[in-house]
Amino acid sequence: MAFYKSYGAAGEVTGSCHYLEIGKVKILIDCGMFQGDEEEMNHEPFGFNPQNIDYLIVTHAHLDHIGRIPLLVKQGFKGKIISTRASYNIAQLMLKNSAAIIETHKEPIYTTKDVDPALALFGTFLEPDKNLKISKEIKISFKNVGHFLGAVSVKIKFFDEGINKSVVFSGDIGQSKRIITAPVKHFRKANYVFVESTYGHSIHQNLSISVKEFKNKILNTLNHGGTVVIPSFALERTQEILFLLKQLSEKGKLEGIPVYLDSPLAINVTKTFKNYPKLFNTKVTKYIKNGDDPFDFDELIQTYTKEASQKIESHKGPKIIIAGSGMCQGGRVSYHLIRYLQDKKNLVLFVGFQVHSTVGNKVLHAKHEAHILGMNIPVHAQISSVSGFSAHADQHDLIDWLNYIKGVNCVYLVHSEEPQLKVLKEKVKTKLQNKVHIVKMHEQIHL
C-alpha cells in the first residue's frame, strides 16, 4: 500500500514537506521552513516521527524547502538525504546562514551546532536525467526544473498492490525563459502529479520587457546623480542582477560608477554557482567558454566585512548597492534603506516578490514613511519594482509543464494560497481535462 500525506505547503507557499509511504519505506520530499505569517508553525511538531523516515529527497536549496532539516535531524532523523551536488553545496551556505539568524531568536528551533550533523547526512547524490534505486520496488529520477541552479522535479516509480505506479513532485518550477538558468526539462509519464501553484492565476510580465525596464530605471537614476538600492535574495536573484549589470558595464554605461555587492552570503553563493557551468543557459555558458566570469565586471566591489559595508556611504556620487535580505527582513539592506530612502534622487528597486507582512512590502507601498529597525524613516526616494524576474512559473508555464505528462490519474495542487489554487484548478480541468484536487494540510491520499 502507498499513500501521501501533506505536512507543509498545503494552502500556503512555505514549509514544503511531503510524506510518502510505500510499503515499509518512508520518504520525505523536502523539509522546509515556514516563513512570513506562518513562521510560528516551525515550533509545532512535525506530525510524524523523524526517526522513522528512511529518505529525505531535496528538490532545491531554498529555505522554504530545506530550512527545517537541522530540526528534523535534531529530533532523530538518521536516514539518507538525496539531492543534486549543487543543492548540497548551496544548502551548506543557506543552512549555516539561517542558523546564525535563528539562534538570535528568543526560542530558536535550532542553532549553528545543529547544522553540521544535518549536512553529514547529505551525500547520496543524484543528477538530472539519472536514476537511483533505493529498494527493489522503488526507483527515483530527477529532471532540471529551471527554478534555479540545481533545482529539480522528482519522479518516484514503485511497485505496489501488484501494479507499477509513478508519482511526480514538481518542486518549484521556473519560468520557460530565465536570465541565467538552464531551461526546464519534462517528465513524460506519471500516474500522480503534485505540482506547485504559486502563481496559479498570474501571468508574468515578458522577461525581455522586465530586463529593459530594470536597466532603464537604474540608468535614469544614475544619470541624475542618485543611488540605486536593490534589496536582493542571495540565491539566484543576485546572480541574475550581476549578469545584467555586466551587460551594462560592457557597453560602458557604468563607467566610474561603483556597484557594491554588500552581502557575504551572496558573495559565497556566487562563488558556488561558478562551480556548475553546465547548469546555466547558453548565454551564460558562452562567457564561461570564453574564459570570462559572467558575474564579474570592472565596477563591481564586493564588501564582505561589516567595516567595508559601512564605508559605502563615504562614496557620495551615484552608485548601485545590492544587499540582502530580499524582503528587507534584516541584513545590511536595512541600513542602506535608512540612509538612502530620504533623498528624492535615489531609487529603491525591488526585483522579487514582497510577502505582505514583510518590511519590503511596507517600503514598497509606503507613502510618507517606513518603519525600519524601530525607526520611522521619511520616504522621499523613488520606490519601484520589476515584476518579470520571478523564479516561479506563471499559469501558462504551469499548464505547459503539466501538459507534457501523460497517463495522469490525478493532479494535486500544493505550494500556494487559496485564490491561486482555485483558479489553477479550473484551468487544469478545462485545458487538460485532468482530474485535479487541492491538497489540504495533513490530508492523506491513497496512491
RONUVEX-682572 format. One record per residue: residue in one letter; x negated, y negated, z of N, C-alpha, C in turn. Coordinates in pm, whole numbers, plus 32768, in hexadecimal, padded with zeros to 4 digits. Last residue first. Layout:
% residues N
AXYZXYZXYZ/...
***
This chain:
% residues 447
L80F17D877ED380BA7D867E4C80C37E127E0D/H81BD7CD27FAF81917D567F8181647D4F7EEF/I816F7BC9807A81A07BED7FF581667C757FCE/Q81BD7AF8818981807B76815E81C17BA380DC/E817779B181F681CF7A0A81AA81817A85817B/H80E278F4827280F4797382B8815379D38270/M817677F381B5811178168219813D78948264/K81F5785B80748204781680F4819978498156/V81DD782A7F1681B378747F8D81C3781D800A/I82CB782D7E21827C77D27E75825E78197EF9/H82C978EE7CFA82F078E47D87829378847DD0/V834879647BC282ED790D7C0D832478F67C99/K83447A157A94837A7A0F7B1B831679C17B6F/N831B795A796582E779B279CD833B79A77A4B/Q833F78B7788883A3791E78A683717985790B/L82A477DF785082647862784882C478D6785D/K83537703786082EE770A77F682B4779577E3/T8403773879398438771278B683D277237846/K835E778B7A1283D577D879EB840077B9795C/V82A276BF7A1C827677497A0382EB779E79D4/K834A75E67A5982FD75E679DD82CE767379B9/E83AA762B7B56840876217AE683BF76247A60/K82B676227BE58306769D7BE08366769A7B69/L826C75177BD2821F757C7B89826C76007B7E/V832E74A67C7B832974807BEE82DE74EA7B9D/K82F0751F7D718375752F7D35837575107CA0/L81E674CD7DA38208755A7D94828C756E7D4D/Q81FA73B87DC381AA73EE7D5581D2747F7D38/P829B73AD7EAF82C973707E30827E73A77DB6/E81FC74487F75827D74757F4182A874327EBD/E809C74617F27810C74367F78818E744C7F2D/S7FB775797EFE7FF774FC7ED6806674DA7F36/H7F60768F7F007F04761D7EFE7F45759F7EC5/V802577667E237FE777427EA37F9D76BE7E92/L810B783A7D8780D477B37D8D80A377927E19/Y80F9795C7CCA810B79277D5280C378A17D5C/V819B7A0A7BCD813B799F7BEA815D79667C73/C81C57B637B8181F17AEC7BC9817D7A8C7BDA/N81697C0B7AB881EA7C297AF882217BB07B42/V80C27BDB798B80D87BA57A1281647BC97A45/G80537C147894807B7C8378EB809B7C5A7979/K7F4B7B1E78627FBD7B6F78367FDA7BDD789C/I7ED279DE78707EDB7A5C78BB7F5B7AA77895/Y7EE078EC77EE7E7D794D77BF7E9379D977FB/N7F91785778817FBF788D78027F5E78F477C8/L7F0577EC79567F60785C796E7F8778A278EB/W7E80771B78D07E33778479137E8A78007929/D7F5C767F787D7F0376BB78197EB3772E7856/I7FC0762D79738015767E791A7FBF76C678B2/L7EE1759779C77F1076097A157F65766679C1/D7ED274CC79057E64752B79137E8E75A87960/H7FC4744479367FA9747F78B27F3E74EA78BC/Q7FA073ED7A44800A744B7A207FF07490799A/D7E3673EC7A747EBC73B17A7E7F2274187A4F/A7D2B746F7B3C7D8074757AC57E0274297ADE/H7C4573A87BF87CB574077BF17CFF73FE7B6C/A7B9672E07C057B5B73657BEF7BC873D07BE2/S7BE171A77B6B7C0672147BC57BC572997B9F/F7BB670C27AE17B4171127B017B6371907B52/G7C8270097AA97C71707E7A517BFE70D97A71/S7CA06F1E7B407CEE6F957B637CC970147B17/V7BF96E2F7BF07BFC6E727B6E7C366EFD7B85/S7C4E6D017C9D7C396D927C987C3B6DC17C07/S7BFB6BDF7D6A7C2C6C217CF17C126CB67CF9/I7BF46AA77DF17C036B357E137C406B797D9A/Q7B2169907E1A7B7B69DB7DC17B7E6A6C7DF1/A7B1168F77F647AD769387EEE7B4469757E96/H7B9168AD80457B92684C7FD87B5C68897F56/V7C08690B816C7BF2694580E77C0268D8807E/P7B80690582B47BC768BF82487BA368FC81C0/I7B9A6A0F83947B4269D083337B95698982C7/N7BAE6A5C84D87C046A2E846B7BB069DA840B/M7B086B7B85617B0C6AEB85437B6E6ACF84D2/G7AE86C8885847B206C3C85F27B2A6BA785DB/L7A8E6CDD84877A396CEB84FF7A666C908571/I7B766C1183ED7B036C6983D77AAB6C678453/H7C956BA9835D7C626BCF83E17BF46C3883CE/A7CAC6A9382827CA56B2482947C646B41831B/E7D83698E81FB7D1769BF824E7D1E6A578259/H7E35695B81257DEB68ED81647D75691C81B9/K7E7C6A4A80A47EA069C980697E4A695880A3/A7E146B9480527E0E6B2080AC7E306A9F8062/H7E066C807FC97E876C397FC87E896BBE8022/L7D006CD07FF37D346CCB7F6A7DB46C797F62/V7CF76CDC81097CAB6C7480C27CE26C618036/K7D9A6DBA81307DC26D3A816B7D776CC5812A/N7D096E8280B17D8F6E6280807DBC6DD980B3/G7C236E8281557C1B6E6280C77CA16E3A808D/V7C836EDE82477C586E52823E7C526E2881AB/T7DA36FBD82187D156F9C82207CFA6F068219/S7EA3701E81F27E7E6FF382797DEF6FC18285/H7EB3706580DA7F056FFB81157ECF6FC68199/V7D80709080277DED70C880767E30705B80C9/Q7D1E70267EFB7D196FFB7F877D94702D7FD2/F7C5D70AE7DF27CDE70A47E367CCB70817EC9/G7B4F6FE47D707B8A70627D9E7C0B70477DE7/V7AD66EF77D4C7AD06F557CDB7B066FDE7D02/F7AF76DA27D947B146E2C7DBC7B186E867D41/L7A336C947DC57A6A6CE67D597A7A6D767D87/V7A2D6B537E257A2F6BDA7E5F7A7A6C327DFC/L79706A3F7DC379D36AA27D9A79C06B227DEB/N793C68D97DFB791C69677E05799069C17DD9/K798967D67E08793967FE7D94792868967D8B/K7A0667AC7EFB7A5B67C17E857A0C67E97E08/D79A4684D801F797867F17FB579C568117F34/Q79DF690F80D87A04688680FA79DE681F808E/L79826A0A80A47A1069F0808C7A34695D8098/Y78786A2480F5789369F5806D792769DF804D/R785D6A7A820378096A0F81CD784269D1814E/I79196B478220791D6AD5827C78D06A5E8241/L78BA6BF58159793E6BB6814B79496B3B81A5/H77CA6C4381CA77C96BF7814E78506BB28136/Y78246CD582A377D66C5A82BB77CF6C03823E/S78A46DAA821F78EF6D54827B78A86CCF8291/V77E56E3A8198783A6DE1814A78886D8181A4/R77676EE68248772A6E64823077846E0481E2/G786A6F88831377F76F8382BA77CD6EF3829E/G79D46F77830379556F78834978E46F7382E4/Q7A8B6F9D82337AA96FCE82BA7A2B6FD68311/C7A946F5C81267A6E6EF481887A8E6F1C8218/M7AAE702180767B2B6FE680A47B146F838115/G79A17061804B79F5703D7FD97A7A6FFF7FFE/S78CA6FC8814779157035810B79747002809F/G77B96F86805C78266FD5809278526F9E811A/A77636EA67F4D77546ED87FD677CD6F297FFE/I76BE6DDF7E73770D6E5B7E7676F96E997F00/I76AE6C997E0C76976CF07E8076F66D677E78/I760E6BB77D3776716C237D42764B6C7A7DB9/K75EB6A507D2175BA6AD77D3A762F6B387D3C/P757B68FB7D0775D969667CE3759969F07CF6/G74AE68897E2574E768817D9E754B68F17D84/K743E68BB7F1B74B068607F1574F068577E8A/H73CF69B27FE173D1698F7F52744E693C7F38/S741069E880E473AD697E80CC73A0695A8039/E74B56AC380E874F46A3F80F4749269CF80D3/I74066B9880F0744E6B7C807374866AEE8075/K73A26BCF81E773596B6D8198739F6B498115/Q743B6C9F824774516C1A8280740D6BAC822E/S73CA6D7781BB74556D4F81A3746E6CC181D3/A72D36D89823272DA6D6681A473666D38817F/E73256DDB833172DE6D5D832272E46D2C8291/K73916ED6830173EA6E6C833073AA6DE3831C/T730B6F6D81D1730C6F4D8260736F6EDE8282/Y73396F7480BB73516FEA810D735F6FC781A1/T73926EE67FAE737A6EB68036739E6F278098/Q73166ED77E7173536F327ED2732E6F077F5F/I735B6E147D62730E6E167DDE73596E707E42/L73516DE87C0373866E347C7573256E337CEA/E72F06D777B1D73276D1C7B8473536D647C04/D729C6E4D7A76723B6DEC7AAD72706D9B7B23/F733D6F827AD773226F157A7872D36EAA7AC1/D73D770C67AF2737570647B1E735E6FFD7AAF/F7468719C7A9B749D71517B0D743B70EA7B43/P73EB722B79D5746B71EB79B574A371937A23/D729F7214798672F7722979F8737C71E279DF/D721972B378657248723878A772A6725C7919/G71CF737A77B57177735D7826719C72E17873/N728473C476FE7222735F76D271C373367743/K73287465779272D474A4772C7267744576FA/I73AC739B7825735473FA786A72F4743C7807/Y7449731D776173E372D277AC737B733277E8/K74EB73F7771E749573BA76B77426736876F9/T7581742877FF7514748677DF74B9744F7772/V763C735877EB75D973577856756373B37833/K76CD73A377077693731D7711762373197778/T772D74A6773E76C4749476D87682740A76E0/N774F74D278A8778074CD781E770F74A977BE/F76A975B7799076D575347961770B753E78D2/L763A76A179E076C476897A0B76F9760179E0/K753276B579A0759176FF794C762376E4796F/P74A2762F7A6874B975ED79E775217632798F/Y748176297B9274E1767B7B487504763E7AC1/N73E8757C7C2073B876067C1B741176607BC5/K7468748D7C36740274987BCC73CC75267BBE/F750574A57D19754474AD7C9574DD74C97C28/T744B746C7DE1747C74F57DD074BA75087D47/K743173577DC473BC73AD7DB273E6743D7D99/T7538730F7E08750672F57D81748B73497D63/V753A73517F187590739A7EBB755E73897E2C/N7488728F7F7A7467731D7F8474BA73727F24/I751871A57F42749071B57F0D746A72497F0D/A760071D37FD7760971CB7F45758071DC7F03/L759271C980DB75D1724380AA75D872438012/P753070BF80EC74D4713080F3751071B180BD/S758A6FB5803575C9702980747566709D8076/D757D6ED97F72756D6ECB800375B86F3B804B/L74EA6E7B7E6675316EF47E8F751A6F037F24/Y74F76D447DD374D36D8B7E4C752A6E077E5F/V74706CA57CD174DF6D007CEB74B56D577D61/P740F6B577C7E73FA6BD37CCA747C6C217CDC/I73D26ACD7B4D743D6ADA7BB0742B6B5C7BFE/G73206AC77A7B73096A6D7AEC73706A767B5A/E740C6B3B799973826B0E79AA73776AA87A1C/L74F26BB4794F74D86BA879DF744D6B7179FD/K75026BCA783E756B6B7E788175506B677916/G74616C617798742B6BE377CC748F6B907819/K74B76D58775874DD6CED76FB74AD6C63772B/E74676DEA782F74256E0577B074446D997747/S751E6D9078EF74916D6E78FB74496D7F7876/L76086E0B789A75FF6D797899756E6D4C789F/Q75BA6F1578CB75DD6EEB784275D76E537834/K75A06F0E79DD75286F27798C75416EFB78FB/L76A86EF87A2676516E837A3875CE6E9379EB/L76F96FFE79ED77346F8E79A376DE6F1079AF/F765E708B7AA8765070A87A197688703679C3/L76BD70227B997631700F7B73761C70267ADE/I77C670857B9077AB6FF47B8E771C6FD87B63/E779571987BA677D971627B3077BD70CC7B21/Q772571A07CA276D271C87C30771171987BAC/T780271537D3F778871017D3C773371217CC3/R78AE722E7D0C78D371A77CE2785A714B7CDB/E780C73147D71783D73067CE7785C72767CBF/L780672B27EB47807732A7E61785273127DDE/A782D71CB7F3E77A371F77F23779C72667EBC/F791670DC7ED278FF71607F0A787571917EDF/S78F76F7C7F0A78F16FF17EB478D970717F01/P793E6E2E7EDE794A6E9D7F3D79516F207EED/I78826D447E5678CC6DB87E2778CE6E217E95/V786C6BEF7E3078656C5A7E9478BD6CCD7E64/V77BE6AFF7D8578206B6A7D7478086BD57DDE/T779769A37DA7776B6A297DD277DD6A8B7DBD/G7778689C7CA877B268E47D1A7770696A7D37/G773F67FF7BCC76E967F77C42771968447CBA/H77CC682C7AEF77F767B97B3F77AB67B17BC4/N776369167A92774C689D7A417776681D7A8A/L77CB69CA7B4D773C69AB7B4E771F692A7B03/T78DB69D07AFB78B669A27B82782369787B87/N78BF6A3779F6790169B67A0B78DC697C7A94/L784E6B327A2778026ACC79DF783C6A4279F3/I79256BB57AAE78A26BA27AED78566B307AAB/K79ED6BB479ED7A046B747A7079816B597AB8/N79766C47791C799A6BBB790979AD6B72798E/K79586D4B798D78E26CFE796379026C697956/F7A696D8E79BA7A046D927A24798D6D387A02/E7AD46D8478B77B066D2A791F7AA26D1E7992/K7A4A6E58783F7A3B6DD1780B7A656D6A7873/V7AAB6F2C78DD7A1C6F1178D87A036E8178A8/S7BBE6F2278A27B8F6F0C792B7AFB6EE8792F/I7BBB6F6477937BEF6EE177BC7BBC6EBE7849/S7B5B706777A37B0B7003775C7B396F76777D/L7C2E70EA78317BA970DA786D7B57706D7827/N7D76706D78567D1170A477FC7C8570857831/Q7E0C709F79957DE17044792C7D75708878D7/H7ECA71CA79D67E59717079ED7E4571127976/I800871FF7A437FB7720279CA7F47719D79DC/S80AE72C57B408063724F7B13801A726A7A90/H811C73907BCC817A733B7B81813472C17B44/G803F741C7C3480A674647BEA810B740F7BA2/Y7F3E73FA7CA27F7A73937C4D7FE773CF7BF6/T7F2174EB7D397F0874677D747F4B73F77D27/S7F4575FA7D307FAA75A57CF07F9C75147D19/E7EA277357CFA7EA776B17D3B7F0176557CEA/V7F3D78727CE47F0077FF7C9F7F1077807CF1/F7F3179C17CD07F4079577D337EF478DE7CFF/V7FC97ABB7C1A7F707A477C107F9379E27C7C/Y7FD57C117BC17FFE7BA87C1E7F987B377C17/N7F6C7C9F7AEB7FF77CB77B15802D7C487B6E/A7EB07C2679D27EBF7C3B7A637F527C537A82/K7DCF7BBD78D47E387C1978FF7E397C247996/R7D067B0C789C7D687B2678327DDC7B7C7860/F7C6879F579347C8F7A8279397D017A9778D7/H7B9878FE789B7C1B793178C27C1E79C978D0/K7AD277DB78ED7AE5785A78A77B5C78A178E5/V7A99767D78C87AE476EA79067AE0776678AC/P794A75F9787E79DB760678707A15768178B5/A785D75667966787C75C378F9791375DC78F4/T785D740C79CA786F749A79E7788E74EA7969/I785672F8799F77D7734379A177E973DB79A5/I795D729E796678EA724A79457869729B7940/R7A53737078C37A1073397938799272F0790E/K7B8373E1784C7B0D7392782B7AD4735678AA/S7C3D747378D87C0674AF785D7B8B7464782D/Q7BFC74637A3C7C38743179C17BF674747947/G7BE775927B077BBC750F7AD77C0A74E37A5D/I7C8D76307C137C75762A7B837C4E759D7B5A/D7C2E76DA7D2E7C5976577CFB7C2E764C7C6A/G7CA6782A7D2B7C4F77C47D657C85773D7D3B/S7D5C78E17CBD7D22787C7C657CAE782F7CA3/F7D5E7A347CD37D6579BB7D247D19794E7CDA/V7E0A7B467C4B7DAC7AD87C337DC87A677C95/V7E217CA57C5C7E4F7C247C8E7DE27BBE7C76/S7E937DE17BE07E307D747BE47E707CF37C14/K7EA47F4C7BE57EDC7EC67BF57E6D7E5F7BF0/N7EFA80917B947E92802C7B877ED27FA27B8A/I7FA881667C7A7FAD81097C087F3080B07C09/G7FCA81F57D647FC382407CE77FBE81EA7C6A/E7FB981327E27803981767E13803F81BD7D8C/D7EAC809B7D817F05809A7DF57F8980DB7DD0/F7D7A801E7D2B7DD480907D157E2880A17D92/F7D217ED47CB17D277F3D7D177D8B7FA87CF0/K7C6D7DAC7C6D7CB17E227C377CB07E8E7CA2/I7C707C5F7C937C5D7CD97CE27CB17D487CA4/K7BD47B3D7C297C307BA97C057C0D7C247C56/V7BB679E47C697B967A6D7C947C017ACD7C61/S7B0978C17BEF7B8479077C0F7B60799A7C22/V7A0077F27C777A3578617C287AC6787F7C4C/A78F2770A7C7B797D77297C9D79B577927C3E/G77F576B57C2E780177337C76788F775C7C99/L784C75647C2577DE75C37C1877F376407C6E/F79B3754F7C01792E75147C0F78C975857C0F/H7A7B75B67B527A9A75567BBE7A1C75097BE5/G7A5A767F7A957A4C75F57A6C7A64758C7AD7/V7A5C778C7AC17ADF774A7AC27AD576B37AAE/N79D278BD7A5779BC782F7A707A4077E47A62/K7A4979E57AF37A4379927A7B7A2779017AA4/F79F57B237B897A007A917B8E7A057A577B01/S7A7A7C547C177A327C0A7BAF7A517B767BBB/I7A7F7D897CCB7A8E7CF87CCA7A427CBD7C56/K7B307EB47D107AC77E717CC37AE77DDC7CB9/I7B857FD07DCA7B8E7F3E7DC17B157F047D77/E7B6E80E27DFA7BEB80B27DBD7BED801D7DA0/K7A7981077E707A9C815D7DFE7B1481257DB1/S7A077FB87EAF7A33803D7EDA7A56808C7E5D/I799A7EEA7E2E79897EE97EBF79C07F697EFE/K78F57EA17D08794C7F047D4979317F007DDF/L78EF7D8A7C4178B87DC27CBC791E7E237CF7/N78917CF17B0678EB7D3F7B5B78A27D737BD7/K78797BAE7A5E78407C2B7A9178A77C6F7AEC/D78DA7AB77A2078DC7B1D79B578967B9E79DE/P78137A057B1278837A0C7AB3786D7A747A46/E776F7AD47C0E77727A647BB177E77A727B4F/L77547B187D5C77977B437CE177A17AC97C86/F769D7B847E7776B47B217E0F76F47B607D94/T76907B9B7FB276CB7BF07F4B76F57B937EDA/G76457AC8804D75DA7B1A8014760D7B827FB3/F76BA7A62819376B67A55810276477AB280CE/L76777A81829976D17AE6826176E77AD581CA/A75E179A682DD759D7A2782D675F47A938298/L769578D982FF764A78DE828176047964826F/A76E5791484077744791C839876FC79298313/P75FC78E6849A7637796C849B769E7980842A/D75E177C984597581782E842875B878BD842E/V76BC774C84E476B4774E8452765877BC841E/D76C1772E85F27717779685BA770877A58524/K762C7654863275F176D786517645774B8619/T76D4757D85FA7669759D859B762C762885B6/T781975F7866377AA75988664773F75C78602/Y798575FB86597901763B8657789675CE8653/I7A4F755B86AD7A7075E7869479F3763B867F/P7A31746C87B479FF74A387357A2575368724/E7AD4738D88417AE2741E884D7AB5745E87C9/K7A6B729287F87A8672AF88857A927344889C/H7960729C870379ED7295872B79FE72BC87BF/T786372D286BB7877725286FF79077241872F/E786F73B8862E784273C386B87845733E8703/I78BD7361852E791F73A3858578F173A48616/I77CD730284BF783D72A684D9789D72E1853F/A773773E884B076FD737484F67769730D8516/A77DB7487841077C974AA849D7792743584EE/S77BE740983157840740D83587832742783ED/N76B1743F82DE76DF73B482EB776473AE8336/K76BB755582D3766475148335768D7482834B/L7771757881FF779375A88285773B756982F1/M76EC75038122776F74D2814C778F74FC81DB/L75FB7596810675F97505811E767D74D5815B/Q765E769B80DE75FB767F814675FB75EB816B/A7700767D7FFD773F7695808076DD767B80F1/I764476707F33768E75F77F5476CF76047FDD/N75EF77797F37758F770E7F4D75D2768A7F71/Y76E378037EFF7699781A7F7B763B77A67F9A/S772377A37E00777D77867E717737779A7EF6/A764B780F7D70765B777E7D7976B577597DEE/R767E79217D80760778EA7DC2761278537DD3/T77D7796A7DCD776C794F7D6E76F479187DBC/S782D7A5E7ECD783579DA7E8D77D279D67E19/I789E7B097FE778827B157F5778947A8C7F17/I78367B75811B786B7B0180D4783D7B0A8043/K78907C8D81E5783D7C53817C78847BDB813C/G78DA7C78834B78DD7CB382C678807C6D8265/K79057C1F844378807C54842978777C93839E/F79B97B42851179A87B77848979177BA38473/G79CD7ACA861279B97B5A860479AA7B938579/Q79D979BD863A7A447A0D86767A3D7AA1864F/K7905796185A47901794C8636796879A5867D/V796D799084A878FD79E184D878F279D88571/L7A3478C984A57A567955848A79EB79B384C2/L799777E684C879F8780A852E7A21789C8520/P790677E483D478C077F48454791D781A84C7/I79EB77C48321799D78408323794B784E83A4/R7A8076E082FF7A94772B837C7A4677AF8380/G7A37767682027A1A762C827C7A2F767582FE/I7A6A76CF81017A037715814F79F476E181DE/H7B39763980977B3276C680717AC9771480C1/D7B19753980E17BA0756F80F27BA9760080C4/L7A10750C80947A2E752D811F7ABB75638134/H79A375B57F6C79E375437FAB7A10756C8038/A792A76917EE678F376617F65792A75DB7F94/H79FD77A47E7079A277337E5F798876F17EE6/T7A5D78A27EB57A7078717E2C7A1577FB7E0D/V79E579AD7F6979E3791B7F6379F278EF7ED3/I7A697AB880177A447A897F927A5079F27F90/L7A127B8981157A417B0180FB7A0E7AD88071/Y7A657CCF818B7A267C7881277A667BEE8128/D7ADF7D3A82727A6B7D7D82357A1D7D2181D8/I7B647CDB83A77B527CB6831B7AD27CF682E4/N7B757D0784B67BAA7D6F845E7B947D5383CA/Q7B1F7C28853A7ACC7CA085447AF77D0C84E0/P7BEF7B6E85237B797B6284CC7B1F7BDE84CC/N7D377BC4851F7CBE7BDC856E7C447BD48512/F7E177AB784D27DE47B3E84BC7D667B4C8510/G7E4679BB851D7EBC7A0A84F97E997A9984D6/F7D89790285777D8C792484EA7E0E796C84C3/P7E0C780B865F7DD5788F863F7DE378AE85AA/E7DBC76A986307E1C771786447DDA779D8624/H7D1275E485EA7D06761686737D64768A868E/N7D5B759584EF7CDC75DB84FD7CCA76188587/M7E3B74FA85077E50758884EF7DCE75D884F8/E7DED73F485107E00743885907E1474CE857E/E7DF473A384007D7573C084427D84740E84C4/E7EBE735683587EC273E0838A7E4A740483E1/D7E88725882FC7EF57266835C7EFB72F2839B/G7D3872AC82B67DA1724782B47E0972608320/Q7D0F741782977CE0738C82987D56732C8298/F7C9D755682EC7D1074FE82DD7CE1746F82ED/M7B9F760C82437BC275AC82AC7C4675668288/G7BB8776481CD7B9F76D481C67BD17685823D/C7B59786481527B78784A81DF7B5B77B781F8/D7B8B794B803F7B7078C780797B9878C0810D/I7C337A6180587C067A0A7FEC7C04797D8025/L7BE97B8081147C127AF381157BE07AB38095/I7C537CD2812C7C067C6D80E47C417BE380FF/K7C3C7E1A81987C767D9781B77C1A7D298181/V7C917F62814C7C327EF581337C787E6E8146/K7D43802F81567CFE800F81D27C9F7F9881C5/G7E197FAD806C7DFC802580BA7DBD7FFC813D/I7DCD7E6F80677DDE7EDA80047DB67F5C8047/E7E2B7D3380BA7E107DB880F37E327E21808B/L7DC87BEB80C37DF07C5780697DCA7CDB80A9/Y7E017A9B810C7DE47B2081427E1B7B8A80E4/H7D74796180DD7DD179C580A87DA57A5080D2/C7D53781E81147D32789B81577D9B79038132/S7D1876C8810D7D2A774180BC7CFB77BD8106/G7D3475C781807D37763F81D47D4976C08188/T7E1474F480BA7D96751580FE7DA57598814B/V7F0974AD80557E9974B67FF77E1574D98039/E803B7567809C7FDC74FA80B47F637510805B/G80CC76418060811875CA807F80C1755580A7/A7FBF76E480C180477706809780A1769180C2/A7EBC76D981287ED876A380A27F5C76D9806B/G7EC6780A81EC7E9A778181D17EB5775B8141/Y7F05791281F57EDA78D482727EA27848825B/S7FDE79FB815F7FA27976815B7F80794581E7/K7FA27B4680F47FDE7AED81567F937A698155/Y7FEA7C68802F7FAA7BE5803D7FEF7B9B80AE/F7FB47DCE801A80057D5780307FAD7CDD8045/A7FD07F1F7FB37F867EA17FAE7FE47E2D7FCA/M7FAB807880008000800080007FA87F848000/
***
